[in-house]
Amino acid sequence: MLGLSATLLVLAATVLGLTWQAGQSMLQESNVTHLRYEANMLADEITQQVQNRIEALERLSQTMGTASDAEWVQYELAKNDALLSWFEGVVVSNEEGTLIADWPSVIGRVGLETRDQEYFGMLRGTRSVYVSEPFIGRASQMPLVLIGIPRLDAQGDFLGFIGGVVRLNSGGLFSRLATIRLGNYGYSAVFTASGKVLYHPDSQRVNTSIENRERHPNLDLALDGWLGNGVGRLFGEQPLYQSYSQVWPANWIVGLYLPVEQAQTPLADFIHRLWWIWIVLALFLLPVLWGLLARILSPLNLLEAQIGEVGQGRRSHVRLDTSMQELQQVADTFNRVEDERQQLLDNLQEREAFLDSVLNSSPQGMFVANFGGRITYMNPALLNMLSISAETQMETWLEKIHPDDRMGVADLWAHSLKTGKDFVRQMRFINNDETLWLDVHARSVMLSQQGHSIGLVGVVKDITERRQQEALQRWEAEHDPLTGLLNRRGFLRRLEEAFADFQKTSTPSALLLFDLDHFKPINDEGGHALGDEMLRRVAQVIAWEVRRSDHVARQGGDEFGVLLPSCTLVQAQRIAEALRVAVSEVSVTHEGKVYNVTLSMGATRFNENDGSVEEALTRADAASYEAKDRGRNEVVVKLPSEFDPLSLFD
């Protein structure tokens, strides 16, 4: 009765536990799916809000044209007073970054210098729309961002910018976020790609930066351009369901958050009710089951007594007089197994002697295992290979299997024991601080007449040297021996993989191609050894500057390439500029003379109209040639819409 009660209790706990686990999984999936949908909707709304403001500024820029007269520009701003419904203020600068007009007029704003501001540098450098990092307004002392439009003449020269100042806590940009209701404690937030908070229900967090990004893996993915979804914490709060979506025109990220505890409350109440229902049913069923078991177990007690007598040698078979066909089948099966066991015992000693002789004399590592999965014998060759003694416990040397291989080996071993199929596996074995690669092949041993298996016999080969040679050959095939970077073949393979991801998921990737300016004099005057030293130093600096996920290649001579997966073009421009500055500081010295090099770099990104990676390579290559034509030590960006393939033949 006690065992039956315990069984029912365990069954109830198991069912309720599985229900809880399944419910948690379903809750997470449904809530994250809902959050992802809401995040995408919010990102689309904010994207439209930003795009509307950008288009309004572009129309204003078209109206002003290339005029630089401050009074006329001020007059045009005043005529567009409707813009103040979207902006806190509108400003116009000249090509030097000096503000020449603003509306509404604020004392001290005209004449303000912006050349040292990050948004002015980005607008002048990229000549495209840019949304600034958040900053505190000098007059309002409120968090603001500036949406900037470059003013260009017919030749594309920079004439200044038109900027719309947007207040983060008003103006309608984030008004939709304030209406989001995700239960009692869910909320939304907006971040810049650099990790600054643009919007949060707690206004004290606005314009602060995310610290320890590695502690927020989902947010960290989103900040790198991915669409992060999952469970995690934010600002030390309780676990939250999270979903992120990108606002690409502004390089922002929208996040939605729902406390896990809040979402699981209905499930916990349901499990609690089920538990009490189960207890009531168990109390009702126990007397009924006890009576049924008593009737069922009476023939089993007789069978148990007879099996005991067979084990003691007092009888050779069991005989049951019962109408239960199932028990009779059990008795017949036991009798058949007992007959087979007797036959095996008769031949076991002879077979064991023969097998021991074969295994001990074999120069190959061999072992024997029973069907419990335990290895019962290892021949001298295998003991010597693994540097263990015959007395070593199996649990001890099993721990020397490499942790990354241990689970896979255990699963395959259990599968082979269950199905009788061969165990074939390569694994790593840690032997006195040395890692061996072993090839293991174990096969079931079958009785020749009855066709039954009595265990497994395995052969073990040391393939460490072969694996090391194969790994070296694979590395050499795709890497440059001088710098250790990828060679052209390895670089093209990773380009193809990134392009395939772009075609499937629209994951943005950027490409940088460049060669070294002023490199030939180093080879001519200092020799190839000095040139090789310069190439190695440049390669080391480039590898330091890029992200761990990026791929750097030396394609030949002084030509280099960098693939930036999951990277927008704006982020790629920042990395390219950092590379240009870092390489310009590299030098080598020969006979008292210091040699330096610079970069002529072309940058582009994958485009949906690209038919292959060759089109992106051609754009980046053309941009690098344009950088040389501009006087070298330049970074030139080529967008697909700006590139004319015929320009390569001019």
C-alpha positions as CSV (number, residue, x, y, z in Angstrom):
1,M,0.0,0.0,0.0
2,L,2.9,2.3,0.9
3,G,4.6,1.6,-2.5
4,L,1.4,2.2,-4.4
5,S,0.9,5.5,-2.6
6,A,4.4,6.5,-3.3
7,T,4.0,5.6,-6.9
8,L,0.8,7.7,-7.2
9,L,2.6,10.6,-5.5
10,V,5.6,10.3,-7.8
11,L,3.3,10.0,-10.8
12,A,1.4,13.1,-9.8
13,A,4.6,15.1,-9.2
14,T,6.0,14.0,-12.5
15,V,2.8,14.9,-14.5
16,L,2.5,18.2,-12.7
17,G,6.2,18.9,-13.2
18,L,6.0,18.1,-16.9
19,T,2.9,20.3,-17.1
20,W,4.8,23.1,-15.4
21,Q,7.8,22.8,-17.8
22,A,5.6,22.5,-20.9
23,G,3.5,25.5,-19.7
24,Q,6.6,27.6,-19.1
25,S,7.9,26.7,-22.5
26,M,4.6,27.6,-24.2
27,L,4.3,30.8,-22.1
28,Q,7.8,31.9,-23.1
29,E,7.1,31.1,-26.8
30,S,3.7,32.8,-26.9
31,N,4.8,35.9,-24.9
32,V,8.1,36.3,-26.9
33,T,6.2,35.9,-30.1
34,H,3.7,38.6,-29.0
35,L,6.4,40.9,-27.8
36,R,8.3,40.4,-31.1
37,Y,5.1,41.4,-33.0
38,E,4.5,44.4,-30.8
39,A,8.2,45.4,-31.0
40,N,8.1,45.3,-34.8
41,M,4.9,47.3,-34.9
42,L,6.4,49.9,-32.5
43,A,9.7,50.0,-34.5
44,D,7.7,50.6,-37.7
45,E,5.7,53.5,-36.1
46,I,8.9,55.1,-34.8
47,T,10.6,54.6,-38.1
48,Q,7.7,56.4,-39.8
49,Q,7.9,59.2,-37.3
50,V,11.6,59.6,-38.0
51,Q,11.1,59.3,-41.7
52,N,8.4,61.9,-41.7
53,R,10.7,64.4,-40.0
54,I,13.6,63.5,-42.4
55,E,11.3,64.1,-45.4
56,A,10.1,67.4,-43.9
57,L,13.7,68.6,-43.5
58,E,14.6,67.4,-47.1
59,R,11.7,69.4,-48.5
60,L,12.9,72.5,-46.5
61,S,16.4,71.9,-47.9
62,Q,15.1,71.8,-51.5
63,T,13.2,75.0,-50.9
64,M,16.4,76.8,-49.6
65,G,18.6,75.3,-52.3
66,T,22.2,76.4,-52.0
67,A,21.5,79.9,-50.6
68,S,23.9,81.0,-47.9
69,D,22.5,84.5,-47.0
70,A,21.7,84.3,-43.3
71,E,18.8,86.7,-43.5
72,W,17.1,84.9,-46.4
73,V,17.6,81.5,-44.7
74,Q,16.1,82.9,-41.5
75,Y,13.2,84.2,-43.5
76,E,12.6,80.8,-45.1
77,L,12.7,79.1,-41.7
78,A,10.1,81.4,-40.3
79,K,7.8,80.6,-43.3
80,N,7.9,76.9,-42.2
81,D,6.6,77.4,-38.8
82,A,4.6,74.2,-39.1
83,L,7.8,72.2,-38.6
84,L,7.6,73.1,-34.9
85,S,4.9,70.5,-34.4
86,W,7.6,67.9,-35.0
87,F,10.7,69.7,-33.8
88,E,11.7,71.7,-30.8
89,G,13.6,73.9,-33.1
90,V,15.3,74.0,-36.6
91,V,18.8,75.3,-37.2
92,V,20.9,75.8,-40.3
93,S,24.8,75.9,-40.5
94,N,27.4,76.8,-43.1
95,E,30.1,74.5,-44.4
96,E,32.3,75.4,-41.4
97,G,29.7,74.2,-38.8
98,T,28.7,77.7,-37.7
99,L,24.9,78.1,-37.1
100,I,23.7,81.0,-39.4
101,A,19.9,80.7,-38.7
102,D,17.5,79.1,-36.2
103,W,13.7,79.0,-35.6
104,P,12.3,79.8,-33.2
105,S,15.1,82.2,-32.5
106,V,17.0,81.5,-29.3
107,I,19.5,84.1,-28.0
108,G,23.0,82.9,-28.5
109,R,22.2,80.0,-30.8
110,V,23.1,81.8,-34.1
111,G,26.9,81.9,-34.4
112,L,27.2,78.7,-32.3
113,E,30.1,76.5,-33.5
114,T,29.2,72.8,-34.1
115,R,32.4,71.7,-35.9
116,D,33.5,69.7,-32.9
117,Q,30.1,67.9,-32.5
118,E,29.9,64.3,-33.5
119,Y,26.8,64.9,-35.7
120,F,28.6,67.6,-37.7
121,G,31.5,65.3,-38.4
122,M,29.2,62.5,-39.5
123,L,27.1,64.8,-41.7
124,R,30.1,66.3,-43.4
125,G,31.9,62.9,-43.8
126,T,29.0,60.7,-45.0
127,R,26.9,63.5,-46.7
128,S,23.8,61.5,-45.8
129,V,21.0,61.8,-43.2
130,Y,22.2,61.3,-39.6
131,V,20.5,61.1,-36.3
132,S,22.8,62.2,-33.4
133,E,23.5,60.7,-30.1
134,P,21.3,62.2,-27.3
135,F,22.6,65.4,-25.6
136,I,21.3,67.9,-23.0
137,G,20.0,71.1,-24.5
138,R,21.8,74.2,-23.3
139,A,18.6,76.3,-22.8
140,S,16.0,73.7,-22.0
141,Q,18.3,71.3,-20.0
142,M,16.2,68.5,-21.5
143,P,17.5,65.4,-23.4
144,L,17.5,66.1,-27.2
145,V,18.6,64.5,-30.4
146,L,19.3,66.3,-33.7
147,I,18.0,64.9,-37.1
148,G,20.5,66.3,-39.6
149,I,20.2,66.7,-43.4
150,P,23.4,67.7,-45.3
151,R,23.2,70.7,-47.8
152,L,25.0,69.9,-51.0
153,D,25.6,71.9,-54.2
154,A,25.2,70.5,-57.7
155,Q,28.7,69.1,-57.6
156,G,28.0,67.3,-54.3
157,D,30.2,69.7,-52.2
158,F,29.2,70.1,-48.5
159,L,27.5,73.5,-47.8
160,G,26.4,72.8,-44.2
161,F,23.4,71.1,-42.7
162,I,19.8,71.6,-41.7
163,G,19.0,70.1,-38.3
164,G,15.8,69.5,-36.5
165,V,16.0,69.3,-32.7
166,V,13.7,66.7,-31.2
167,R,12.9,66.6,-27.5
168,L,12.9,63.0,-26.3
169,N,10.1,63.4,-23.7
170,S,7.7,65.3,-25.9
171,G,6.9,66.1,-29.5
172,G,5.1,62.9,-30.3
173,L,8.2,60.8,-31.2
174,F,7.8,58.3,-28.4
175,S,4.1,59.2,-27.5
176,R,3.0,55.7,-28.6
177,L,5.4,54.1,-26.1
178,A,3.7,55.8,-23.2
179,T,0.4,54.0,-24.0
180,I,1.9,50.5,-24.1
181,R,0.3,48.2,-21.5
182,L,1.9,44.8,-20.9
183,G,0.1,43.7,-17.8
184,N,0.8,45.6,-14.6
185,Y,4.6,45.8,-14.9
186,G,5.5,45.4,-18.6
187,Y,7.0,48.4,-20.4
188,S,8.9,49.5,-23.4
189,A,12.3,51.3,-24.0
190,V,14.4,52.8,-26.8
191,F,18.2,52.7,-27.1
192,T,20.8,54.0,-29.5
193,A,23.1,51.5,-31.2
194,S,25.9,52.8,-28.9
195,G,23.9,51.8,-25.8
196,K,22.4,55.1,-24.6
197,V,18.8,55.1,-23.3
198,L,16.5,57.3,-25.3
199,Y,13.2,56.4,-23.7
200,H,12.3,54.6,-20.5
201,P,9.3,54.8,-18.1
202,D,11.8,55.8,-15.4
203,S,12.9,59.3,-16.7
204,Q,16.0,59.1,-14.6
205,R,17.5,56.5,-16.9
206,V,17.1,58.6,-20.1
207,N,20.5,59.6,-21.6
208,T,22.3,57.1,-19.4
209,S,24.5,54.3,-21.0
210,I,24.1,50.6,-20.7
211,E,27.0,49.2,-18.6
212,N,28.3,45.7,-18.7
213,R,26.7,44.8,-22.0
214,E,27.9,41.2,-21.7
215,R,25.4,40.8,-18.8
216,H,22.5,41.6,-21.2
217,P,23.1,39.2,-24.1
218,N,19.7,39.8,-25.8
219,L,20.2,43.6,-25.7
220,D,23.8,43.2,-26.8
221,L,22.7,41.3,-29.9
222,A,20.2,44.0,-30.7
223,L,22.8,46.7,-30.3
224,D,25.0,44.8,-32.8
225,G,22.2,44.9,-35.4
226,W,20.4,41.5,-34.6
227,L,16.8,41.1,-33.5
228,G,17.2,39.8,-29.9
229,N,14.5,37.7,-28.3
230,G,14.5,35.7,-25.1
231,V,14.6,35.9,-21.3
232,G,17.0,38.1,-19.3
233,R,17.4,40.9,-16.9
234,L,17.7,44.7,-17.4
235,F,19.0,47.2,-14.9
236,G,19.1,44.5,-12.2
237,E,15.4,43.8,-12.4
238,Q,13.6,40.5,-12.1
239,P,13.8,38.1,-15.1
240,L,11.9,39.5,-18.1
241,Y,10.7,38.2,-21.5
242,Q,12.4,40.5,-24.0
243,S,12.1,41.3,-27.6
244,Y,14.0,43.9,-29.7
245,S,13.5,45.5,-33.1
246,Q,15.5,47.9,-35.2
247,V,14.7,51.5,-36.2
248,W,17.2,51.6,-39.1
249,P,16.9,55.3,-40.3
250,A,17.9,56.5,-36.8
251,N,20.1,53.5,-35.8
252,W,17.9,52.9,-32.7
253,I,16.6,49.8,-31.0
254,V,13.1,49.4,-29.6
255,G,12.7,46.9,-26.7
256,L,9.6,45.4,-25.0
257,Y,9.7,43.8,-21.6
258,L,7.3,41.6,-19.6
259,P,8.2,40.2,-16.1
260,V,8.3,36.4,-16.2
261,E,6.7,36.1,-12.8
262,Q,3.7,38.1,-14.0
263,A,3.3,35.9,-17.0
264,Q,3.5,32.7,-15.0
265,T,1.0,33.6,-12.3
266,P,-2.0,32.1,-14.1
267,L,0.0,28.9,-14.8
268,A,1.0,28.6,-11.2
269,D,-2.6,28.9,-10.0
270,F,-3.7,26.2,-12.5
271,I,-0.9,23.8,-11.3
272,H,-2.0,24.4,-7.7
273,R,-5.6,23.5,-8.5
274,L,-4.5,20.4,-10.4
275,W,-2.5,19.3,-7.4
276,W,-5.5,19.3,-5.1
277,I,-7.6,17.5,-7.7
278,W,-5.0,14.8,-8.0
279,I,-4.8,14.3,-4.2
280,V,-8.6,13.8,-4.0
281,L,-8.6,11.3,-6.9
282,A,-5.7,9.4,-5.3
283,L,-7.5,9.0,-2.0
284,F,-10.5,7.6,-3.8
285,L,-8.5,5.2,-6.0
286,L,-6.2,3.7,-3.5
287,P,-8.7,1.2,-1.9
288,V,-9.9,0.1,-5.3
289,L,-6.4,-0.4,-6.7
290,W,-5.3,-2.3,-3.5
291,G,-8.0,-4.9,-4.1
292,L,-7.2,-5.3,-7.7
293,L,-3.5,-5.7,-7.0
294,A,-4.1,-8.3,-4.4
295,R,-5.9,-10.5,-6.9
296,I,-3.3,-9.9,-9.7
297,L,-0.3,-10.6,-7.4
298,S,-1.3,-14.0,-6.1
299,P,-0.1,-15.9,-9.2
300,L,3.0,-13.7,-9.3
301,N,3.8,-14.8,-5.7
302,L,3.7,-18.4,-6.9
303,L,5.9,-17.6,-9.9
304,E,8.4,-15.9,-7.6
305,A,8.6,-18.9,-5.3
306,Q,9.3,-21.3,-8.2
307,I,11.9,-19.0,-9.7
308,G,13.7,-19.0,-6.3
309,E,13.7,-22.8,-6.3
310,V,15.2,-22.9,-9.8
311,G,18.0,-20.6,-8.6
312,Q,18.6,-22.9,-5.6
313,G,18.8,-25.9,-8.0
314,R,15.7,-27.6,-6.4
315,R,13.9,-27.6,-9.8
316,S,14.9,-27.1,-13.4
317,H,11.7,-25.3,-14.8
318,V,8.7,-23.3,-13.5
319,R,5.2,-24.6,-13.9
320,L,2.1,-22.5,-13.4
321,D,-1.5,-23.5,-13.4
322,T,-3.2,-20.2,-14.2
323,S,-5.7,-18.8,-16.6
324,M,-3.7,-15.7,-17.1
325,Q,-2.1,-16.0,-20.5
326,E,0.4,-13.3,-19.8
327,L,1.8,-15.0,-16.8
328,Q,2.0,-18.3,-18.7
329,Q,4.0,-16.5,-21.4
330,V,6.4,-15.1,-18.7
331,A,6.9,-18.7,-17.3
332,D,7.5,-20.1,-20.8
333,T,10.0,-17.3,-21.6
334,F,11.8,-17.9,-18.3
335,N,12.1,-21.6,-19.0
336,R,13.5,-20.8,-22.5
337,V,16.0,-18.3,-21.1
338,E,17.1,-20.8,-18.4
339,D,17.8,-23.4,-21.1
340,E,19.9,-21.0,-23.0
341,R,21.7,-19.9,-19.9
342,Q,22.7,-23.5,-19.1
343,Q,24.0,-23.9,-22.7
344,L,26.0,-20.6,-22.3
345,L,27.5,-21.7,-19.0
346,D,28.6,-25.0,-20.5
347,N,30.7,-23.2,-23.2
348,L,31.6,-20.0,-21.3
349,Q,34.9,-21.1,-19.9
350,E,36.2,-22.3,-23.2
351,R,35.2,-19.1,-25.0
352,E,36.7,-16.9,-22.3
353,A,40.0,-18.7,-22.5
354,F,40.1,-18.3,-26.3
355,L,39.1,-14.6,-26.1
356,D,41.7,-13.8,-23.4
357,S,44.4,-15.3,-25.5
358,V,43.5,-13.3,-28.6
359,L,43.1,-10.0,-26.8
360,N,46.4,-10.3,-24.8
361,S,48.5,-11.1,-27.9
362,S,47.0,-8.3,-30.1
363,P,49.3,-5.3,-30.7
364,Q,46.1,-3.2,-31.2
365,G,44.2,-1.6,-28.3
366,M,41.2,-3.8,-27.5
367,F,38.5,-4.0,-24.8
368,V,35.5,-6.1,-23.8
369,A,32.2,-4.7,-22.4
370,N,29.1,-6.2,-21.0
371,F,25.5,-5.2,-21.8
372,G,25.4,-3.1,-18.7
373,G,27.8,-0.8,-20.5
374,R,30.7,-1.5,-18.2
375,I,34.1,-2.3,-19.7
376,T,35.3,-5.6,-18.0
377,Y,38.6,-6.0,-19.8
378,M,41.3,-3.9,-21.5
379,N,44.3,-5.6,-23.2
380,P,47.9,-4.5,-22.4
381,A,48.2,-2.5,-25.7
382,L,45.2,-0.3,-24.8
383,L,46.4,0.2,-21.2
384,N,49.8,1.3,-22.5
385,M,48.2,3.6,-25.0
386,L,46.0,5.4,-22.4
387,S,48.8,5.2,-19.7
388,I,46.6,3.6,-17.1
389,S,46.8,0.5,-15.0
390,A,44.5,-2.5,-15.1
391,E,43.4,-1.6,-11.5
392,T,42.2,1.9,-12.4
393,Q,38.5,2.3,-11.8
394,M,36.4,2.9,-15.0
395,E,34.9,6.0,-13.5
396,T,38.4,7.5,-13.1
397,W,39.6,7.1,-16.6
398,L,36.2,8.0,-18.1
399,E,36.7,11.5,-16.7
400,K,39.7,11.8,-18.9
401,I,37.5,11.9,-22.0
402,H,37.4,15.5,-23.3
403,P,34.4,17.3,-21.8
404,D,33.2,18.4,-25.2
405,D,33.1,14.7,-26.4
406,R,31.9,13.1,-23.2
407,M,28.1,13.6,-23.7
408,G,28.2,12.5,-27.3
409,V,30.2,9.4,-26.5
410,A,27.8,8.4,-23.7
411,D,24.7,8.9,-25.9
412,L,26.1,6.8,-28.7
413,W,27.4,4.1,-26.3
414,A,23.9,3.8,-24.8
415,H,22.3,3.7,-28.3
416,S,24.7,0.9,-29.3
417,L,24.0,-1.1,-26.2
418,K,20.2,-0.7,-26.7
419,T,20.1,-1.5,-30.5
420,G,23.1,-3.9,-30.9
421,K,24.5,-1.6,-33.6
422,D,28.2,-1.0,-34.0
423,F,29.8,1.8,-31.9
424,V,31.9,3.9,-34.2
425,R,33.3,7.2,-32.8
426,Q,36.3,9.4,-32.8
427,M,37.0,11.1,-29.5
428,R,39.6,13.1,-27.6
429,F,41.3,11.6,-24.5
430,I,43.4,13.7,-22.1
431,N,46.5,11.8,-21.1
432,N,48.9,13.5,-18.8
433,D,48.3,17.1,-20.2
434,E,48.4,15.6,-23.8
435,T,45.3,15.2,-25.9
436,L,45.1,12.0,-27.9
437,W,42.6,11.5,-30.8
438,L,41.2,7.9,-30.6
439,D,39.2,6.0,-33.2
440,V,37.0,3.5,-31.4
441,H,35.0,0.7,-33.2
442,A,33.0,-1.7,-31.0
443,R,30.8,-4.5,-32.2
444,S,28.4,-7.0,-30.6
445,V,29.7,-10.5,-30.2
446,M,27.0,-13.0,-31.5
447,L,26.6,-16.6,-30.5
448,S,27.1,-18.7,-33.7
449,Q,24.1,-20.9,-33.3
450,Q,21.4,-19.1,-31.3
451,G,22.2,-15.6,-32.8
452,H,22.2,-13.9,-29.4
453,S,24.7,-11.2,-28.4
454,I,26.8,-11.7,-25.2
455,G,28.7,-8.4,-25.2
456,L,30.8,-6.0,-27.1
457,V,34.4,-6.2,-28.3
458,G,36.1,-2.9,-29.3
459,V,39.2,-1.9,-31.2
460,V,41.0,1.5,-30.4
461,K,43.4,3.3,-32.7
462,D,45.6,6.3,-31.9
463,I,44.9,8.8,-34.8
464,T,46.4,11.9,-33.1
465,E,49.1,12.4,-35.7
466,R,46.7,12.0,-38.6
467,R,44.2,14.5,-37.1
468,Q,47.0,17.1,-36.4
469,Q,48.2,16.8,-40.0
470,E,44.6,17.2,-41.4
471,A,44.0,20.3,-39.1
472,L,47.3,21.9,-40.3
473,Q,46.5,21.3,-43.9
474,R,43.0,22.8,-43.5
475,W,44.5,25.9,-41.8
476,E,47.3,26.4,-44.4
477,A,44.7,26.1,-47.3
478,E,42.9,29.3,-46.1
479,H,45.5,31.4,-44.3
480,D,48.4,33.6,-45.3
481,P,51.7,32.2,-43.9
482,L,53.3,35.6,-43.5
483,T,50.6,37.4,-41.4
484,G,48.4,34.5,-40.2
485,L,45.4,36.3,-41.7
486,L,42.9,34.7,-44.1
487,N,44.2,34.4,-47.7
488,R,42.1,35.1,-50.8
489,R,40.5,31.7,-50.9
490,G,39.5,31.7,-47.2
491,F,38.2,35.3,-47.5
492,L,36.1,34.5,-50.6
493,R,34.5,31.5,-48.7
494,R,33.5,33.7,-45.8
495,L,32.2,36.3,-48.2
496,E,30.0,33.7,-49.9
497,E,28.7,32.5,-46.5
498,A,27.8,36.1,-45.4
499,F,26.2,36.8,-48.8
500,A,24.1,33.6,-48.4
501,D,22.9,34.8,-45.0
502,F,22.1,38.2,-46.4
503,Q,20.0,36.7,-49.2
504,K,18.1,34.4,-46.7
505,T,17.6,36.8,-43.7
506,S,18.6,40.3,-45.0
507,T,21.4,40.3,-42.3
508,P,23.4,43.5,-43.2
509,S,27.1,43.0,-43.8
510,A,29.8,45.5,-44.9
511,L,33.0,45.1,-46.9
512,L,36.3,47.0,-46.7
513,L,39.0,46.7,-49.4
514,F,42.3,48.6,-49.2
515,D,46.0,48.5,-50.1
516,L,48.9,50.3,-48.5
517,D,50.1,53.7,-49.7
518,H,53.9,54.3,-49.9
519,F,54.7,50.6,-49.5
520,K,56.9,50.2,-52.6
521,P,59.8,52.4,-51.2
522,I,60.0,50.1,-48.1
523,N,60.6,47.1,-50.4
524,D,62.9,49.0,-52.7
525,E,65.1,50.7,-50.0
526,G,64.9,48.2,-47.1
527,G,64.4,44.9,-48.9
528,H,61.6,42.4,-48.8
529,A,62.4,41.5,-45.2
530,L,61.6,45.0,-44.1
531,G,58.4,45.0,-46.3
532,D,57.4,41.7,-44.7
533,E,57.9,43.2,-41.2
534,M,55.6,46.1,-42.1
535,L,52.9,43.8,-43.5
536,R,53.0,41.8,-40.2
537,R,52.7,44.9,-38.1
538,V,49.8,46.3,-40.2
539,A,48.1,42.9,-40.0
540,Q,48.4,42.9,-36.2
541,V,47.0,46.4,-35.9
542,I,44.0,45.6,-38.2
543,A,43.2,42.4,-36.2
544,W,43.3,44.5,-33.0
545,E,40.9,47.2,-34.3
546,V,38.1,45.0,-35.7
547,R,35.5,42.9,-33.8
548,R,36.1,39.3,-32.9
549,S,33.3,38.3,-35.3
550,D,34.9,40.1,-38.3
551,H,37.2,38.4,-40.9
552,V,40.5,40.0,-42.0
553,A,42.4,38.8,-45.0
554,R,45.6,39.6,-46.9
555,Q,44.6,38.9,-50.5
556,G,48.1,39.3,-51.9
557,G,51.0,41.8,-51.9
558,D,49.9,44.8,-49.9
559,E,46.1,44.3,-50.6
560,F,43.8,43.6,-47.6
561,G,40.2,43.0,-47.1
562,V,37.8,43.1,-44.0
563,L,34.3,41.5,-43.9
564,L,32.1,42.9,-41.2
565,P,29.1,40.5,-40.7
566,S,25.9,41.9,-39.1
567,C,27.2,45.4,-39.4
568,T,25.5,48.5,-40.9
569,L,27.3,50.8,-43.2
570,V,27.4,53.6,-40.5
571,Q,29.1,51.2,-38.1
572,A,31.4,50.1,-40.8
573,Q,32.5,53.7,-41.5
574,R,33.5,54.1,-37.9
575,I,35.6,51.0,-38.0
576,A,37.1,52.0,-41.3
577,E,38.1,55.4,-39.9
578,A,39.6,53.7,-36.8
579,L,41.7,51.4,-39.1
580,R,42.9,54.3,-41.2
581,V,44.1,56.2,-38.1
582,A,45.7,53.1,-36.5
583,V,47.6,52.0,-39.7
584,S,48.9,55.5,-40.2
585,E,50.7,55.2,-36.8
586,V,52.6,52.0,-37.8
587,S,56.2,52.4,-38.8
588,V,59.4,50.5,-39.4
589,T,63.0,51.8,-39.3
590,H,65.9,51.0,-41.6
591,E,69.4,52.6,-41.4
592,G,68.0,55.4,-39.3
593,K,65.1,56.2,-41.6
594,V,61.5,55.8,-40.5
595,Y,58.9,54.5,-43.0
596,N,55.2,54.9,-42.6
597,V,52.2,53.8,-44.7
598,T,48.6,54.9,-45.1
599,L,45.4,53.3,-46.4
600,S,43.4,54.0,-49.5
601,M,40.2,52.2,-48.5
602,G,36.9,51.5,-50.3
603,A,33.8,50.5,-48.3
604,T,30.4,49.2,-49.4
605,R,27.6,46.8,-48.2
606,F,25.6,44.0,-49.7
607,N,22.6,45.0,-51.7
608,E,19.4,43.1,-52.6
609,N,20.2,43.7,-56.3
610,D,23.6,42.1,-56.0
611,G,23.7,38.8,-58.0
612,S,27.0,37.7,-56.4
613,V,29.7,38.8,-54.0
614,E,31.7,39.9,-57.1
615,E,29.5,42.9,-57.5
616,A,30.2,44.0,-53.9
617,L,33.9,43.4,-54.4
618,T,33.9,45.5,-57.6
619,R,32.2,48.4,-55.8
620,A,34.6,48.3,-52.9
621,D,37.6,48.0,-55.3
622,A,36.4,51.0,-57.3
623,A,36.0,53.0,-54.1
624,S,39.6,52.2,-53.0
625,Y,40.9,53.5,-56.4
626,E,38.8,56.6,-55.9
627,A,40.5,57.0,-52.5
628,K,43.9,56.9,-54.2
629,D,42.8,59.5,-56.7
630,R,41.7,61.8,-53.9
631,G,45.3,61.9,-52.6
632,R,45.4,58.6,-50.6
633,N,44.9,58.1,-46.8
634,E,41.1,58.3,-47.5
635,V,38.0,56.2,-46.9
636,V,35.5,56.3,-49.7
637,V,32.0,54.7,-49.4
638,K,30.3,53.3,-52.4
639,L,26.6,52.6,-52.2
640,P,25.0,50.4,-54.8
641,S,23.0,53.3,-56.2
642,E,26.1,55.4,-56.6
643,F,28.2,52.9,-58.5
644,D,28.6,52.8,-62.2
645,P,30.5,49.6,-63.3
646,L,31.6,51.3,-66.6
647,S,33.6,53.8,-64.4
648,L,36.2,51.1,-64.0
649,F,37.1,51.4,-67.7
650,D,37.4,55.2,-67.8
